[in-house]
Amino acid sequence: MTYIPEFPPLPLHQERCVLFVAFPDMSLLDLTVAQTVFWAASRYMEQRGLPGYSRHTISLNGGLVHSAEGVALATLVLVEFADVAVDTVIVPGSPDIEQVLDNSMQLVEWLHQISGKARRIASVCSGAFLLAQAGLLDGKRAATHWAMCDLLKKHFPSIEIERDAIFVQEDSVWTSAGVSAGIDLALALVEADCGRDIAMKVARELVVFLKRPGGQSQFSELLQSQVQGSAAFDGLHLWLADHIGNENLTVDLLAERVGMSPRNFARVYKQRTGRTPAKAVEIFRLEAARRLLEDSERNADQIGRQCGFGDEERMRVTFQRHLAISPTDYRRRFSR
């Protein structure tokens, strides 16, 4: 189940200190998109005569730190903030996160220590690996870039990975999917602090047309099926997308489409895709319904029937199970 938080505004009595953690070969956008959101939020807060955020880019040794893209950022040394009341820590990812983990013992130790002092700590993309290495995600739900999910699970099997989530909050720890999801994460953090109005002003300034809560999938099921080594079923998936309104998409019917026995098909499909055929059909139906709720004016019952759920109630149960939200609320949040 994907977590979709509701954020009551928190009172702001003083400026909040936000630390953006830099390290060699970090992903530049992972860091800078979050920095831009907090910068814009501070401007709007200050216009209202309210404290904003003090924002600092830090690293283990300070000085220039080179990103994976080759851009060098000026940073402050993190020990300068040993006695500062830190509100939020933002940790970016890296395209070479395994190599970063091998060379980040001191940074990981600092993350573990600061997590007990800061009000919250958040990661963008593969930054979740650093939080996990610091022991902050043990037994928790977390999000990361869809291409990193299996690797994260391999290194840290105790984490319950939300593969579809844009971002996930577990207590004071927040994790998000790749790159642009860092905008959604930062907007959610700002909304938690400053209220929806400020967050929406920032979203409009950054030309983010749709501010996505954590329940929206970060990629399509059809795309996912094409990158999971399941080429043998590409034709079946395209056929499924075209015939999703059929209420009787049984294992027997799907097996017949690919010329396999039902038992062998069910076994091979689960092995290749990681899902049972029934679960795949349910997800395809869910995705089709999401698109119609976002883009069409059909009512929920019509959409439920068009997507093969049979009725609105079955669709509602599926939305609650996968997205923790009703179709009506999903349309309210995501409709264009």
Backbone torsions as a table, in degrees:
resi	resn	phi	psi	omega
1	MET	NA	136.1	-179.4
2	THR	-92.5	135.4	-176.6
3	TYR	-85.3	129.2	175.9
4	ILE	-122.0	98.6	-174.2
5	PRO	-76.8	152.3	168.1
6	GLU	-107.6	134.5	-170.6
7	PHE	-116.2	104.2	171.2
8	PRO	-73.4	139.4	178.7
9	PRO	-60.8	141.4	177.0
10	LEU	-100.3	144.4	178.2
11	PRO	-67.6	137.9	178.8
12	LEU	-108.0	109.4	-179.8
13	HIS	-103.5	-18.9	-179.4
14	GLN	-152.8	164.2	179.7
15	GLU	-62.2	138.9	-178.5
16	ARG	-101.8	134.1	-177.9
17	CYS	-91.5	122.2	177.8
18	VAL	-116.2	126.7	179.2
19	LEU	-107.6	126.8	176.1
20	PHE	-104.6	118.0	-171.7
21	VAL	-88.7	122.5	177.7
22	ALA	-109.4	147.9	176.1
23	PHE	-154.3	157.3	-177.7
24	PRO	-56.5	135.6	178.2
25	ASP	70.9	20.0	172.6
26	MET	-68.0	159.7	174.8
27	SER	-81.6	122.1	-172.9
28	LEU	-60.1	-47.3	-177.0
29	LEU	-66.3	-32.4	177.7
30	ASP	-54.1	-38.2	-177.5
31	LEU	-84.8	-46.9	-169.2
32	THR	-74.3	-28.8	178.7
33	VAL	-65.8	-39.2	177.9
34	ALA	-68.9	-39.7	177.9
35	GLN	-58.7	-41.9	-177.8
36	THR	-65.7	-39.3	178.8
37	VAL	-62.6	-47.0	-179.0
38	PHE	-68.5	-34.7	176.3
39	TRP	-62.4	-47.7	-179.6
40	ALA	-64.7	-40.1	178.9
41	ALA	-62.1	-39.6	179.1
42	SER	-61.5	-41.0	178.9
43	ARG	-59.7	-45.2	-179.0
44	TYR	-68.5	-36.7	177.9
45	MET	-66.0	-43.5	-179.2
46	GLU	-65.3	-32.9	176.1
47	GLN	-62.2	-26.1	179.2
48	ARG	-93.5	6.1	-179.9
49	GLY	75.1	22.5	-179.0
50	LEU	-113.0	153.0	178.1
51	PRO	-63.4	142.7	176.4
52	GLY	-104.3	-135.2	-179.6
53	TYR	-118.4	137.1	166.1
54	SER	-90.8	125.3	-169.4
55	ARG	-118.6	130.3	-176.4
56	HIS	-138.6	132.9	174.3
57	THR	-96.4	122.8	-172.4
58	ILE	-125.0	161.2	173.6
59	SER	-151.1	172.5	-177.0
60	LEU	-57.6	-46.6	-173.7
61	ASN	-111.2	-1.3	-177.3
62	GLY	72.2	-175.2	179.4
63	GLY	79.6	-162.6	-177.9
64	LEU	-77.3	133.2	176.2
65	VAL	-124.0	128.0	-176.4
66	HIS	-91.9	129.6	176.5
67	SER	-78.7	171.2	177.5
68	ALA	-61.4	-28.1	-179.4
69	GLU	-81.9	-5.4	178.0
70	GLY	96.4	-1.8	178.8
71	VAL	-83.9	132.7	-179.9
72	ALA	-97.5	133.5	178.2
73	LEU	-112.5	137.9	174.5
74	ALA	-77.4	131.2	-176.6
75	THR	-130.9	157.5	171.7
76	LEU	-96.0	153.1	179.1
77	VAL	-76.6	136.2	-170.6
78	LEU	-66.4	-24.2	-179.0
79	VAL	-66.3	-17.6	177.4
80	GLU	-64.2	-16.9	-175.9
81	PHE	-106.9	16.9	-178.0
82	ALA	-59.9	-35.1	-177.3
83	ASP	-107.6	13.1	-179.8
84	VAL	-91.9	140.1	175.0
85	ALA	-76.0	100.1	-176.1
86	VAL	-87.6	129.4	179.3
87	ASP	-88.5	-51.2	-171.7
88	THR	-138.0	139.7	174.7
89	VAL	-120.7	128.5	179.6
90	ILE	-113.5	126.2	-177.0
91	VAL	-117.2	117.2	178.3
92	PRO	-80.0	174.9	176.1
93	GLY	-104.1	-167.6	179.7
94	SER	-152.6	144.9	175.1
95	PRO	-67.6	-18.6	178.1
96	ASP	-115.7	54.0	-170.4
97	ILE	-63.9	-32.8	179.0
98	GLU	-64.5	-41.5	177.1
99	GLN	-65.9	-38.8	177.3
100	VAL	-61.0	-43.1	179.7
101	LEU	-59.1	-37.6	-178.5
102	ASP	-66.9	-19.2	-174.6
103	ASN	-121.7	24.1	-172.7
104	SER	-127.5	32.0	-176.9
105	MET	-58.9	-45.8	-179.2
106	GLN	-66.5	-40.5	179.3
107	LEU	-64.7	-42.9	179.2
108	VAL	-62.0	-41.7	177.9
109	GLU	-62.5	-40.8	178.3
110	TRP	-64.8	-40.9	178.5
111	LEU	-60.5	-40.3	178.4
112	HIS	-62.7	-43.0	-178.6
113	GLN	-68.8	-45.5	-176.3
114	ILE	-68.2	-26.1	-179.6
115	SER	-63.0	-24.7	178.1
116	GLY	-84.3	-9.0	-178.2
117	LYS	-111.3	-39.9	-178.5
118	ALA	-73.8	152.5	178.7
119	ARG	-67.6	-33.3	179.4
120	ARG	-158.7	158.2	178.8
121	ILE	-136.9	140.2	-173.4
122	ALA	-137.7	151.1	176.7
123	SER	-125.1	151.0	173.9
124	VAL	-114.9	132.2	175.4
125	CYS	57.6	-129.7	-176.1
126	SER	-76.2	3.2	170.3
127	GLY	-57.4	-19.9	176.8
128	ALA	-59.0	-29.8	178.8
129	PHE	-62.8	-39.5	179.5
130	LEU	-68.2	-40.1	176.2
131	LEU	-64.1	-40.1	179.0
132	ALA	-64.9	-42.8	178.9
133	GLN	-61.9	-30.1	178.5
134	ALA	-81.7	0.9	178.5
135	GLY	80.6	14.5	-175.0
136	LEU	-87.4	-9.5	-178.1
137	LEU	-115.7	9.6	-178.8
138	ASP	-58.8	121.0	178.9
139	GLY	70.2	10.7	-177.6
140	LYS	-105.9	163.4	171.6
141	ARG	-83.4	146.0	-177.6
142	ALA	-155.4	158.9	175.9
143	ALA	-121.7	153.8	171.6
144	THR	-155.3	179.9	177.3
145	HIS	-57.3	139.5	-174.5
146	TRP	-56.7	-33.1	-178.0
147	ALA	-73.7	-12.9	-177.5
148	MET	-102.4	-3.5	-172.8
149	CYS	-60.2	-47.5	-178.4
150	ASP	-64.7	-39.8	179.6
151	LEU	-65.7	-40.2	177.9
152	LEU	-63.5	-42.3	179.3
153	LYS	-65.6	-36.8	179.1
154	LYS	-63.6	-44.7	-178.3
155	HIS	-77.1	-33.1	-173.7
156	PHE	-134.6	76.1	-172.9
157	PRO	-64.3	-16.6	-178.4
158	SER	-78.1	-12.6	-178.4
159	ILE	-77.4	135.2	173.2
160	GLU	-91.5	100.7	-170.9
161	ILE	-85.0	125.5	175.5
162	GLU	-91.1	93.5	-169.6
163	ARG	-67.7	-26.9	-176.0
164	ASP	-95.8	-12.6	-167.7
165	ALA	-73.5	143.5	170.2
166	ILE	-71.1	-46.3	172.8
167	PHE	-153.5	161.3	-178.7
168	VAL	-137.0	137.9	172.7
169	GLN	-112.1	128.4	171.4
170	GLU	-127.1	102.0	-177.3
171	ASP	57.4	-120.7	-176.9
172	SER	-94.2	6.5	-178.0
173	VAL	-110.1	127.3	-179.8
174	TRP	-119.9	139.1	176.1
175	THR	-134.0	150.8	-177.9
176	SER	-137.0	166.6	176.8
177	ALA	-75.8	-161.4	-169.2
178	GLY	-80.6	143.7	167.4
179	VAL	45.6	-92.4	-174.0
180	SER	-63.7	-23.3	176.0
181	ALA	-64.3	-19.3	174.7
182	GLY	-62.8	-28.9	175.1
183	ILE	-66.7	-46.2	179.8
184	ASP	-61.4	-42.7	178.4
185	LEU	-61.3	-49.6	-178.4
186	ALA	-63.3	-39.3	177.0
187	LEU	-62.4	-38.8	178.4
188	ALA	-66.0	-39.5	177.8
189	LEU	-65.1	-42.0	177.8
190	VAL	-64.3	-41.4	178.8
191	GLU	-62.6	-38.8	178.1
192	ALA	-61.8	-33.7	-177.8
193	ASP	-86.8	-46.7	-164.2
194	CYS	-111.8	-8.2	-179.4
195	GLY	96.8	164.3	-174.3
196	ARG	-65.5	-35.9	-175.8
197	ASP	-61.9	-46.5	178.7
198	ILE	-63.6	-44.2	-179.4
199	ALA	-60.7	-39.9	-179.8
200	MET	-70.6	-34.7	175.6
201	LYS	-61.8	-42.7	178.4
202	VAL	-64.6	-44.1	179.7
203	ALA	-58.7	-42.5	179.3
204	ARG	-66.7	-39.9	180.0
205	GLU	-63.2	-36.9	-179.0
206	LEU	-85.6	4.8	-179.0
207	VAL	55.9	40.9	170.4
208	VAL	-91.0	103.4	-171.4
209	PHE	-71.6	-27.2	-177.2
210	LEU	-133.9	109.2	178.8
211	LYS	-81.2	111.5	-168.8
212	ARG	-93.9	118.4	167.7
213	PRO	-66.9	173.2	-171.8
214	GLY	-66.3	-11.3	-174.7
215	GLY	-81.0	-8.4	-176.8
216	GLN	-84.4	135.9	-178.0
217	SER	-65.2	145.3	-178.7
218	GLN	-86.1	-7.5	177.4
219	PHE	-161.9	167.5	-176.1
220	SER	-86.8	152.5	178.1
221	GLU	-63.0	-38.5	-180.0
222	LEU	-64.3	-42.4	177.6
223	LEU	-64.4	-43.5	180.0
224	GLN	-58.2	-43.8	-177.4
225	SER	-63.7	-25.1	-178.1
226	GLN	-84.2	-13.3	-178.0
227	VAL	-112.6	9.0	-177.9
228	GLN	-102.4	18.7	179.7
229	GLY	72.6	23.1	-176.3
230	SER	-109.1	42.4	-176.1
231	ALA	-58.6	-28.0	-178.9
232	ALA	-62.1	-21.5	-177.6
233	PHE	-110.3	11.7	179.8
234	ASP	-58.8	-44.7	179.6
235	GLY	-62.9	-39.3	178.4
236	LEU	-64.2	-41.4	-178.9
237	HIS	-66.0	-38.6	176.6
238	LEU	-64.9	-40.9	178.1
239	TRP	-64.2	-40.6	178.0
240	LEU	-59.4	-45.0	-179.1
241	ALA	-61.3	-32.4	-179.0
242	ASP	-82.9	-18.1	-175.5
243	HIS	-123.1	28.2	-174.3
244	ILE	-67.0	-19.5	178.5
245	GLY	-73.1	-12.4	178.3
246	ASN	-72.0	119.3	-178.2
247	GLU	-74.3	-13.2	-174.2
248	ASN	-112.1	52.6	176.9
249	LEU	-85.7	75.0	-175.3
250	THR	-82.8	166.4	175.3
251	VAL	-60.5	-38.6	179.7
252	ASP	-61.0	-42.8	-178.2
253	LEU	-68.2	-43.3	-179.5
254	LEU	-66.5	-40.2	178.4
255	ALA	-62.6	-38.9	178.7
256	GLU	-63.7	-35.9	180.0
257	ARG	-62.5	-31.6	-178.1
258	VAL	-106.4	7.7	175.1
259	GLY	68.5	38.1	179.6
260	MET	-126.5	159.7	173.3
261	SER	-71.6	150.1	-178.8
262	PRO	-55.1	-42.6	-177.3
263	ARG	-66.6	-45.5	-179.8
264	ASN	-67.2	-39.4	178.9
265	PHE	-60.9	-47.5	-178.5
266	ALA	-60.2	-40.2	-179.4
267	ARG	-68.3	-48.4	-176.9
268	VAL	-68.4	-38.6	-179.2
269	TYR	-62.5	-45.6	179.2
270	LYS	-62.9	-39.7	-179.5
271	GLN	-65.1	-41.0	-175.0
272	ARG	-80.9	-35.3	-171.7
273	THR	-109.1	-16.0	-177.7
274	GLY	83.0	3.5	179.8
275	ARG	-133.1	152.3	171.3
276	THR	-72.5	157.2	176.4
277	PRO	-56.9	-40.1	-179.3
278	ALA	-63.6	-41.5	179.3
279	LYS	-66.7	-38.1	178.6
280	ALA	-62.7	-44.1	178.4
281	VAL	-60.3	-43.6	180.0
282	GLU	-60.3	-42.3	-179.2
283	ILE	-68.9	-38.9	176.1
284	PHE	-61.9	-41.4	177.6
285	ARG	-63.0	-44.0	-179.4
286	LEU	-60.2	-44.2	-179.1
287	GLU	-65.2	-41.0	178.4
288	ALA	-62.8	-41.3	179.1
289	ALA	-66.0	-39.6	177.8
290	ARG	-58.6	-45.1	-178.9
291	ARG	-62.3	-42.1	-179.4
292	LEU	-68.5	-36.8	176.9
293	LEU	-66.1	-34.0	179.9
294	GLU	-75.6	-38.6	-166.0
295	ASP	-112.3	-13.5	-174.7
296	SER	-117.6	170.4	177.4
297	GLU	-106.6	10.3	177.5
298	ARG	-64.3	148.2	178.3
299	ASN	-77.8	168.6	-172.6
300	ALA	-62.1	-38.0	-179.4
301	ASP	-66.0	-41.1	177.4
302	GLN	-62.3	-42.1	-179.9
303	ILE	-66.5	-40.5	178.1
304	GLY	-58.3	-42.8	179.6
305	ARG	-72.0	-39.3	-178.8
306	GLN	-64.8	-29.6	-178.0
307	CYS	-96.8	7.7	173.1
308	GLY	86.4	7.6	177.6
309	PHE	-73.1	-23.7	-179.2
310	GLY	95.8	-44.4	177.3
311	ASP	-157.5	172.5	-176.2
312	GLU	-65.3	-35.2	-176.2
313	GLU	-63.7	-45.0	178.5
314	ARG	-63.0	-37.0	176.9
315	MET	-65.8	-41.9	-179.4
316	ARG	-61.5	-43.7	179.4
317	VAL	-61.1	-40.9	179.5
318	THR	-66.0	-42.0	177.6
319	PHE	-62.6	-42.9	179.9
320	GLN	-64.3	-39.8	-177.6
321	ARG	-66.9	-40.8	-174.3
322	HIS	-94.3	-34.7	-172.6
323	LEU	-118.6	-4.4	-178.4
324	ALA	54.8	40.9	-178.9
325	ILE	-155.6	149.5	178.5
326	SER	-83.1	158.6	175.5
327	PRO	-56.4	-37.1	179.8
328	THR	-64.0	-46.0	179.0
329	ASP	-68.3	-35.0	177.5
330	TYR	-61.0	-46.0	178.9
331	ARG	-62.3	-40.9	-179.8
332	ARG	-60.7	-37.5	-176.6
333	ARG	-82.4	-35.8	-167.5
334	PHE	-114.3	-8.4	-176.2
335	SER	-62.2	137.9	176.8
336	ARG	-85.1	NA	NA
